[in-house]
């Protein structure tokens, strides 16, 4: 299990990732874009969203730092654009932790199967911290 930082940007994620890759001397990552996602029946994606970055990952000093553009027309306010991500290979433990945070918080996306994971969800705890849970078989413990 690991805890990582996830930074969210207002359409300039590609620029930010390139900047951080240069600063920290890492290889530029592959960028997954929202337009690369399989289509969801009944959910049309605006054309301007298709070019935005859905996910990028840099290894900075041994820690994974993840990046995305917001999937909204509402601007992300700085200070609210960094989430904590829990990566785990233990789906049962993830469900327990997710549900406990959600009891006094707000579930933004139920922990559910997605095209990339058997378990992914987003919950904001009672202190206003947003937690993203992602099942990942490559994690240990």
C-alpha positions, 0 to 999 in steps of 0.5 A, a space after each residue: 500500500 502506498 500514499 501518493 499526491 495527485 495534482 489537478 490542473 485547469 487545462 494546463 496539466 501537460 505544461 505542468 508535467 513537462 515543467 516538473 519533469 525538467 526540474 526533477 530530471 525525470 523522463 517525460 511521462 506518457 499522457 493519457 487523455 480524456 479522449 482516450 477513454 472508452 465512450 460511456 453510453 449516454 455521456 457525451 464528452 465535450 470536444 475541448 475535454 478530449 485533449 485534456 490530460 486524464 492521467 500522468 505520472 512522474 517518479 520524483 525522488 522515489 515517490 509517484 506524483 500523479 497529475 490530471 486536468 480537471 474534467 469540468 468547466 468549473 476552475 479548480 481553485 489552487 489549494 484545492 487541487 491536490 488530493 491524496 491517493 491510496 494505492 492498494 492491492 487489498 480491495 477489502 481493506 480499501 472498502 473499509 477505509 473508504 467507507 469510514 472516511 465517507 461516514 462523516 464526509 462526502 462520497 464524490 464517486 462510489 468505490 466501483 469498478 472502472 475500465 482501469 481498476 476493479 476498485 476506484 472511488 473518491 471521498 472527501 473527509 470531514 476535514 475537507 481532504 479529498 482521498 482517491 482510492 485505487 486498487 492496484 495489484 502491483 502494490 505490496 501490502 
